[in-house]
Amino acid sequence: MSGVTSSVDKACQVIREAIRSGQYPGGSWIREVAVAERAAVSRTSVRQALNVLAAEGFVELHPNRGAMVIEWSSENLLQVFDLRVMLEAYGCELAASHASVQDVADLKAEAERFSELVAKRNRRHMNAIAESNNRLHRKILDASGNRHLASLLTAVVQVPMVSQTFARYDQAALDRSAAQHQDLVHAIAAGDRELARATMQAHILAGKRVIFASRDGDASPVQPGTDHSAPSVGRKISKAEKTVNTTKGSKSS
């Protein structure tokens, strides 16, 4: 039984990676034979993996046709970002109260890893940057102490954000994201619930602006002059407060 589970997990990993890297873009069909060969597993394991990925929101299953990678519309992405603003900000607030010394150490290490990847200024590292971002957000949710929240957000965080957001970041936006990650860790380490929540809200809204800037007719990455800064522990939090006030006045709050 463990062998079957391992084969399914391996197939899931191969397909997820292909989706995140853009090998399987939204709207494309996944070929079972190709996945089976690449993962060195049976087609039965691939079919089971596709059922798992359908439940996670990566693909849609079509009877007698196969599995298609979900293509995220602007409306769907907006809904996901709105959920993240509310739920991840809450998770970050909880992490500020519940994170252990080891949790903080792990978060600092991941934030440093992200910064190092960004500093290399090599677009070939974009997938590694996206994976590091995903790990950091997952670690924050784990540190919140709310397992239900972490489980609820796993699929939401992974599906559209990892590749679609960072594919639209220029170097200035990546540098800002790295700084925001450091701010998140500092707020959690300081045990400042309010700052942790505000910082996460600002961070996710920055990603939202990057996505929708390109979808609203500007296919180029966000420009350096655009303000995507998040509050820092060492400076005033007026920008974060403005973000919170704006969010409170909208549906996503």
Backbone torsions as a table, in degrees:
resi	resn	phi	psi	omega
1	MET	NA	-39.8	-179.4
2	SER	-65.2	-32.6	178.1
3	GLY	-64.8	-40.1	178.4
4	VAL	-65.4	-44.4	179.1
5	THR	-60.2	-43.0	179.9
6	SER	-62.7	-40.6	179.4
7	SER	-65.2	-40.5	178.4
8	VAL	-65.1	-44.8	178.8
9	ASP	-60.4	-40.2	-179.6
10	LYS	-64.7	-42.7	177.9
11	ALA	-64.1	-41.8	177.4
12	CYS	-58.6	-44.6	-178.5
13	GLN	-62.6	-43.5	-180.0
14	VAL	-63.1	-43.9	-178.7
15	ILE	-68.8	-44.8	178.5
16	ARG	-56.8	-45.8	-178.4
17	GLU	-62.5	-40.6	179.7
18	ALA	-65.3	-36.4	178.0
19	ILE	-69.4	-46.1	-177.7
20	ARG	-65.7	-35.0	-178.3
21	SER	-79.2	-10.9	-179.0
22	GLY	92.6	0.1	177.4
23	GLN	-63.1	-35.9	173.5
24	TYR	-113.9	89.3	179.3
25	PRO	-72.5	166.6	178.2
26	GLY	-56.9	134.3	180.0
27	GLY	92.3	-6.2	-180.0
28	SER	-88.1	154.0	178.8
29	TRP	-92.2	139.8	179.0
30	ILE	-92.2	126.8	-178.9
31	ARG	-91.0	116.3	-176.4
32	GLU	-59.7	-42.0	-177.3
33	VAL	-61.9	-44.6	-178.8
34	ALA	-63.4	-41.4	179.3
35	VAL	-66.8	-42.6	-179.9
36	ALA	-59.8	-41.5	179.8
37	GLU	-69.0	-42.9	-178.1
38	ARG	-68.0	-38.8	-178.6
39	ALA	-88.3	-9.3	-178.2
40	ALA	59.1	47.7	178.0
41	VAL	-132.7	173.0	179.9
42	SER	-79.5	161.7	176.8
43	ARG	-66.3	-27.9	175.7
44	THR	-61.8	-43.3	178.1
45	SER	-64.5	-36.9	178.9
46	VAL	-64.8	-42.8	179.5
47	ARG	-62.5	-41.8	178.1
48	GLN	-64.7	-38.3	178.6
49	ALA	-64.0	-39.0	179.6
50	LEU	-65.6	-33.3	174.9
51	ASN	-64.0	-40.7	178.4
52	VAL	-63.9	-45.5	-177.6
53	LEU	-69.1	-29.5	175.2
54	ALA	-66.1	-40.2	178.3
55	ALA	-66.7	-30.7	-179.8
56	GLU	-81.5	-14.7	178.2
57	GLY	97.0	12.1	179.3
58	PHE	-82.1	-36.8	-174.7
59	VAL	-135.1	163.9	172.2
60	GLU	-115.0	135.7	179.5
61	LEU	-94.8	131.5	179.4
62	HIS	-120.8	116.1	-179.6
63	PRO	-52.0	133.3	177.9
64	ASN	65.4	7.3	179.5
65	ARG	-125.4	-34.2	179.0
66	GLY	119.8	-152.7	-176.6
67	ALA	-116.5	134.2	178.2
68	MET	-116.0	137.1	176.7
69	VAL	-67.1	131.6	-178.3
70	ILE	-65.7	132.3	176.7
71	GLU	-100.8	117.6	-173.2
72	TRP	-84.3	118.3	176.6
73	SER	-78.8	166.0	178.2
74	SER	-59.6	-38.8	179.6
75	GLU	-63.8	-43.6	179.4
76	ASN	-64.4	-42.6	179.4
77	LEU	-63.9	-39.3	179.0
78	LEU	-61.7	-42.7	178.8
79	GLN	-62.8	-40.6	179.8
80	VAL	-65.7	-45.0	178.9
81	PHE	-62.4	-39.1	178.5
82	ASP	-62.3	-39.9	176.6
83	LEU	-64.5	-42.3	-178.7
84	ARG	-65.2	-41.3	179.9
85	VAL	-56.9	-43.2	-178.6
86	MET	-75.0	-52.5	-169.9
87	LEU	-79.1	-42.0	179.6
88	GLU	-70.7	-33.9	176.2
89	ALA	-63.7	-40.0	176.5
90	TYR	-64.4	-43.1	178.4
91	GLY	-61.9	-39.0	179.0
92	CYS	-67.0	-38.0	176.3
93	GLU	-61.8	-43.4	178.0
94	LEU	-64.3	-39.0	-179.9
95	ALA	-61.5	-33.5	178.5
96	ALA	-63.9	-24.8	179.8
97	SER	-94.5	-30.4	-169.7
98	HIS	-112.3	-10.2	-176.0
99	ALA	-62.6	133.5	177.1
100	SER	-83.7	173.2	177.3
101	VAL	-60.1	-40.6	178.7
102	GLN	-67.0	-38.8	177.3
103	ASP	-58.0	-47.0	-179.1
104	VAL	-63.7	-40.9	178.9
105	ALA	-62.1	-42.4	178.9
106	ASP	-64.5	-41.1	179.0
107	LEU	-65.0	-42.0	178.6
108	LYS	-62.1	-42.0	-179.4
109	ALA	-63.8	-41.2	-179.2
110	GLU	-70.3	-38.9	177.8
111	ALA	-63.4	-38.4	177.2
112	GLU	-67.0	-39.4	178.6
113	ARG	-62.0	-42.7	178.2
114	PHE	-61.7	-46.2	-179.1
115	SER	-61.6	-39.6	179.6
116	GLU	-65.2	-40.7	178.6
117	LEU	-65.4	-41.9	179.7
118	VAL	-65.3	-38.5	-177.3
119	ALA	-65.6	-21.5	179.4
120	LYS	-70.2	-18.7	175.5
121	ARG	51.2	45.0	179.6
122	ASN	-124.5	117.6	-176.9
123	ARG	-63.9	-18.5	178.4
124	ARG	-68.7	-16.8	179.3
125	HIS	-89.8	7.7	-173.3
126	MET	-60.4	-38.4	179.8
127	ASN	-66.2	-40.4	177.9
128	ALA	-65.5	-37.3	177.0
129	ILE	-62.9	-44.8	-179.9
130	ALA	-63.5	-40.9	179.9
131	GLU	-65.8	-40.3	178.2
132	SER	-63.8	-41.8	176.4
133	ASN	-58.5	-44.6	-179.0
134	ASN	-63.2	-41.0	179.2
135	ARG	-64.1	-41.9	-179.2
136	LEU	-62.1	-45.4	-179.9
137	HIS	-64.4	-38.1	178.9
138	ARG	-66.7	-40.2	179.3
139	LYS	-63.9	-36.8	177.6
140	ILE	-64.3	-43.3	178.3
141	LEU	-64.4	-40.5	177.8
142	ASP	-62.0	-38.2	-179.1
143	ALA	-72.2	-14.4	-178.8
144	SER	-67.9	-23.3	-178.1
145	GLY	81.2	1.9	179.8
146	ASN	-108.2	96.1	-176.1
147	ARG	-65.3	-34.2	-179.5
148	HIS	-64.6	-39.6	179.6
149	LEU	-65.2	-43.2	-180.0
150	ALA	-62.1	-44.2	179.6
151	SER	-64.8	-40.7	-178.4
152	LEU	-62.4	-36.8	-173.6
153	LEU	-92.2	-10.1	-175.1
154	THR	-54.1	-54.1	-178.6
155	ALA	-68.0	-37.9	-177.6
156	VAL	-63.1	-42.1	-177.9
157	VAL	-72.1	-39.9	-172.6
158	GLN	-74.9	-42.8	-165.1
159	VAL	-62.9	-68.5	-172.2
160	PRO	-90.1	-17.7	-166.7
161	MET	-83.5	-40.2	-167.4
162	VAL	-58.6	-51.9	-178.5
163	SER	-93.5	-37.8	-172.7
164	GLN	-69.6	-36.2	-179.9
165	THR	-72.3	-54.0	-173.4
166	PHE	-69.6	-21.1	175.3
167	ALA	-65.3	-19.4	-177.3
168	ARG	-104.0	2.5	-178.9
169	TYR	-87.3	132.6	168.3
170	ASP	-90.0	-178.5	-174.2
171	GLN	-63.7	-38.8	-179.7
172	ALA	-62.7	-40.0	179.5
173	ALA	-68.1	-37.5	177.2
174	LEU	-64.6	-41.5	178.1
175	ASP	-61.6	-41.3	178.1
176	ARG	-64.3	-40.5	179.7
177	SER	-63.1	-39.9	177.9
178	ALA	-62.9	-41.3	178.4
179	ALA	-65.5	-38.2	178.7
180	GLN	-65.0	-37.8	177.1
181	HIS	-61.9	-41.4	177.3
182	GLN	-62.5	-40.8	178.4
183	ASP	-62.5	-40.5	178.3
184	LEU	-60.0	-46.7	-178.8
185	VAL	-64.5	-41.7	179.5
186	HIS	-62.1	-41.7	-179.7
187	ALA	-65.3	-41.5	178.8
188	ILE	-66.6	-45.0	-179.8
189	ALA	-62.0	-33.6	-179.9
190	ALA	-78.7	-10.7	-178.9
191	GLY	72.0	22.1	-177.7
192	ASP	-91.8	97.1	-175.7
193	ARG	-62.0	-45.6	-176.9
194	GLU	-64.3	-44.4	179.7
195	LEU	-66.8	-38.5	179.5
196	ALA	-61.9	-44.2	179.3
197	ARG	-63.3	-48.5	-177.4
198	ALA	-63.3	-38.9	-178.8
199	THR	-66.7	-42.0	178.8
200	MET	-66.7	-39.9	177.1
201	GLN	-58.6	-47.6	-179.1
202	ALA	-62.9	-39.0	-178.7
203	HIS	-64.0	-46.6	-178.2
204	ILE	-70.5	-38.7	178.0
205	LEU	-64.3	-30.4	175.9
206	ALA	-63.9	-43.4	177.1
207	GLY	-63.8	-37.1	178.3
208	LYS	-61.8	-41.4	180.0
209	ARG	-66.3	-36.1	178.3
210	VAL	-62.8	-47.2	-179.2
211	ILE	-60.3	-49.4	-171.8
212	PHE	-81.6	-17.7	173.3
213	ALA	-65.3	-39.9	-179.0
214	SER	-79.4	-30.0	-179.3
215	ARG	-80.3	-16.6	179.5
216	ASP	-94.2	31.3	173.8
217	GLY	104.4	-8.2	177.5
218	ASP	-108.2	100.7	-175.8
219	ALA	-78.6	-11.2	-179.3
220	SER	-79.9	160.3	178.0
221	PRO	-63.1	164.1	179.0
222	VAL	-59.7	141.1	-175.1
223	GLN	-83.4	151.6	-175.9
224	PRO	-56.5	-28.5	-176.8
225	GLY	-75.7	-10.8	-178.8
226	THR	-74.4	137.1	-176.2
227	ASP	-87.0	108.7	176.1
228	HIS	-121.8	22.7	-174.5
229	SER	-72.2	148.2	173.7
230	ALA	-111.0	160.3	-177.3
231	PRO	-67.2	146.2	176.5
232	SER	-109.4	149.5	-178.6
233	VAL	-60.7	-30.5	-175.0
234	GLY	-90.3	6.2	179.2
235	ARG	-136.2	173.0	-179.7
236	LYS	-63.4	152.2	-176.0
237	ILE	-105.8	28.4	-177.3
238	SER	-60.0	-37.5	179.7
239	LYS	-65.0	-40.7	178.8
240	ALA	-65.9	-39.8	179.8
241	GLU	-63.5	-39.6	177.1
242	LYS	-62.6	-40.6	178.9
243	THR	-62.7	-44.3	179.9
244	VAL	-62.6	-44.4	-179.8
245	ASN	-63.0	-40.1	178.0
246	THR	-64.1	-42.5	-179.0
247	THR	-65.5	-39.0	-180.0
248	LYS	-62.8	-29.6	-178.5
249	GLY	-85.6	0.3	-179.6
250	SER	-115.4	172.2	-179.6
251	LYS	-63.5	-31.8	-174.9
252	SER	-71.4	-11.8	178.0
253	SER	-76.0	NA	NA
